[in-house]
Structure formats: C-alpha cells, structure tokens
Amino acid sequence: MCLFCDIAEHKMNAHIVYETGRITAFLDINPANEGHVLIIPKLHTDTLVELPDEYLLEIADTARKIIKAYDVIYNAKGYGVMQNGGANCEFGHFHFHVFPRFPDDGYDWIYPEGSKEVSEEVAARLRSAIQ
C-alpha cells in the first residue's frame, strides 16, 4: 500500500494542481512555502534510476509550468526543486518537491557537520563511473 499511488489513483484526497496520464502534481501538506507542490509519477518507483525517460521528461516539464505559475501568482523570482531517492525517499514513491522562494523566507539547506573532500580525485572517480 502506497500513499502516493493512492493519491495518483484518486483513492485518497489531495489538492491536485495538475495531472496527466503519467503524473500527478498536488499541494504538499507540510509546505516549505505556500504553493509547495509534489510531482509524482503514476508509476510506482522510489528511484530516479528506474524512472522511464518519458516520465522524467514530463515531471521536468510540469515543474517548469509550476515555476512559471509561481511568478504569476506570487511574483516569485526564485524557486526550489528537491528530490530524495532510494533509501532517502521518505514515502517510498519517487517525487519532486517544487516550491516558490522569497527573500528572507527562512528556508535553508542544512548540511551535516564535518569536512567533505572536494578534489580532482573525487571528480576523476565520478567521471570514471559515469556511463
């Protein structure tokens, strides 16, 4: 049983803002800012790697439409897009967060403490693994 599948299948109520045959976009119930939208594929997966290209393209296109709407509705010149996948996908169903940003809205990334390596070695390992 998946909450987001239930929303996509209209078995559970949500404030849907946009929908196609492949995706559903609805208001987040715990928004970073007013207008915070989640975009989900109607295909159940928890990872970007398994998401077919046509779904990803439609999600990106939908995010762009929503961001354009933020400028019209909120005069928001900034926005945030976020996605956690695999073991960090908190609902077990792939989803994009899209939300308007405003000066001094208080939203911020929180980074874990400690140093992280930024080097040519790290870049080389990534280049080698990218196929």
N, C-alpha and C positions, 0 to 999 in steps of 0.2 A: 504494500500500500504506500503510495507516494502522494504527498500533499500537492506537489506541483502538477503531477499527472491529473489529479482530481480537479484542479483548477482548469487545466487545459481542456478537460473533458466536460466542463461545466457541472461537475458533481459537487463542487464546493464554490461558494460565493467569493468573488473578488471584484475589485473595481477595475474592470478591463478598460484599457485606453486604446488598444489596437490589437487586431487579430487577423491572421491569415490561415491558410491551410496548414502551414508549417510552424507558426509561432503564436504565442500569446504574450501580450505585454499588459501588466497590471500594476497598480499602486502598491508599493511596499508598505506593510503595516507598521513598520518601525523605521520611518524615513530619516535619512540624514538631513534632508530639507524637503519642504513641500514640493510635490511633483516627482518625488523619487519613484522610479519605475523599475520593475524587474521584467526582463525579457527572457522567456523560456522557450525552448523547442518543444513541440508536441511529441517528440521522440525522446524516450527516457534514456539518458546517459548522464554520468557525473563528470565527464571529462571532455575538454576541447579536442583531444586527440581522436576520440571516437566519433565526434560530431561530423556528419557528412558536409561537404563543402557548400551545398545548396542551402543548408540550414544556417551555417555560419554567415554566408553572404546575406541572407535575409535578416538575421539578427543584427548585423552591422548596418544594413540599410534602415532597419527600424530604429536603431539607436540614433542614426543621423536625423531621421524625421522627428524624433522626440527632442533632440537637442535644438533643432530649428524651432520647434514649438516653444521651448523654454525662452528663446529670445523674444518671441511674440507675446507670450503670456506674462513672463516675469521680467523682461528686459535683461535677462541673464546673459552676460557675455562670456561666462565661464561655465564649465560643467565637469563632472567626474564620471568616469566609466571604470568599473571594477568587476573582476571575476575571480573566484577561487575554485579550483578544481581538484579532482581526485579525492584524497583523504581530507582535504580542506574544504570540500564542498559541503557546507553545513546542512543542506537539506537532501543530499544525495541525488540531486537533479541539477544539471547544468543550468546556470542562469547568469545573465549580465545585470549589473546594477547600473542605472543611468540616473544622474541627479543634477539639478542646477546648482551652481556655486555662486555665492555672493560675497562681496567684501566683508570681512570680519564675521563670517557665519559660524566660526568656531570649529569647523570640520578640519581634521588634520590626520595625516598618516602617523601611526605610532610604530616606530622601529624598535626591535629588540636591542637590549644593551649589548655591548661587546664590539670588537673590531671585525670587519669583514674584508677579505682580500680583494683588492682591485688591482689587477696586474695583467701583463701580456700573457703570462702563463694561464691565467683563468680564461682570457679571451681565446687563446690557442686551443684549450681543451674544448671550449664551446664550438669554435669553428670546426674542429675535427669531428665532433659528434653530430653536428647539424647535417642532415642529409636532404 
